[in-house]
Amino acid sequence: MPTVTDSELKEIKDLITELKQNVGKINETVTEIKINQARMDEKLESISENMADLRKQSEKQDNRLWVLISGMFLALLGFVIKSSLNP
């Protein structure tokens, strides 16, 4: 039956320590990735909200344009009727 020497135990201990350090670095990297993902999600949410606001504003402007056009048409129609009935 093989026996384990002190130098082999020290080498195994060093490997385990190195492995723990690598796992710690991986955990830090994963945490940074999660933070970056959360920031990106916030930015995308903000962009979505801004796009929704722009859509609302464009709808309001379209309504204003149609109100202006219909008002001008009614004024022109009134002028034509007034001119034709009162020579």
C-alpha positions as a printed Julia matrix, in Angstrom:
87×3 Matrix{Float64}:
   0.0    0.0     0.0
   1.48   3.34   -1.05
   2.2    5.94    1.57
   1.88   9.69    1.2
   4.88  11.8     2.03
   4.89  15.24    3.56
   6.04  16.83    0.29
   3.12  15.24   -1.56
   0.69  16.51    1.08
   2.2   19.99    0.79
   1.84  19.83   -3.01
  -1.8   18.74   -2.7
  -2.41  21.52   -0.18
  -0.84  24.08   -2.58
  -3.01  22.79   -5.43
  -6.13  23.07   -3.28
  -5.18  26.61   -2.27
  -4.59  27.55   -5.92
  -7.93  25.98   -6.85
  -9.69  28.01   -4.13
  -8.1   31.2    -5.45
  -9.21  30.38   -9.0
 -12.74  29.67   -7.81
 -12.72  33.01   -5.96
 -11.62  34.8    -9.12
 -14.36  33.05  -11.11
 -16.93  34.1    -8.5
 -15.74  37.71   -8.73
 -15.98  37.57  -12.52
 -19.49  36.11  -12.34
 -20.49  38.86   -9.93
 -19.12  41.52  -12.28
 -21.0   39.95  -15.19
 -24.23  39.98  -13.18
 -23.69  43.64  -12.28
 -23.03  44.52  -15.92
 -26.12  42.57  -16.97
 -28.24  44.46  -14.43
 -26.89  47.77  -15.74
 -27.67  46.74  -19.32
 -31.19  45.72  -18.28
 -31.69  49.13  -16.65
 -30.43  50.89  -19.78
 -32.72  48.83  -22.02
 -35.66  49.57  -19.74
 -34.83  53.27  -19.9
 -34.62  53.15  -23.69
 -37.99  51.37  -23.83
 -39.57  54.04  -21.64
 -38.09  56.79  -23.81
 -39.41  55.12  -26.96
 -42.88  54.9   -25.4
 -42.72  58.61  -24.52
 -41.67  59.48  -28.07
 -44.58  57.46  -29.46
 -47.0   59.33  -27.19
 -45.55  62.66  -28.26
 -45.8   61.78  -31.95
 -49.43  60.71  -31.49
 -50.18  64.06  -29.82
 -48.48  65.91  -32.67
 -50.5   63.91  -35.22
 -53.69  64.87  -33.39
 -52.66  68.52  -33.35
 -51.93  68.39  -37.07
 -55.34  66.92  -37.86
 -57.06  69.5   -35.64
 -55.19  72.28  -37.45
 -56.04  70.88  -40.9
 -59.71  70.36  -40.02
 -59.91  73.87  -38.52
 -58.41  75.39  -41.66
 -60.82  73.36  -43.82
 -63.83  74.49  -41.79
 -62.69  78.12  -41.95
 -62.23  77.86  -45.72
 -65.62  76.15  -46.07
 -67.24  78.9   -43.99
 -65.57  81.57  -46.13
 -66.76  79.89  -49.35
 -70.32  79.56  -48.04
 -70.34  83.16  -46.81
 -69.03  84.41  -50.14
 -71.52  82.41  -52.17
 -74.59  83.35  -50.08
 -73.73  87.04  -49.64
 -72.6   88.43  -52.97
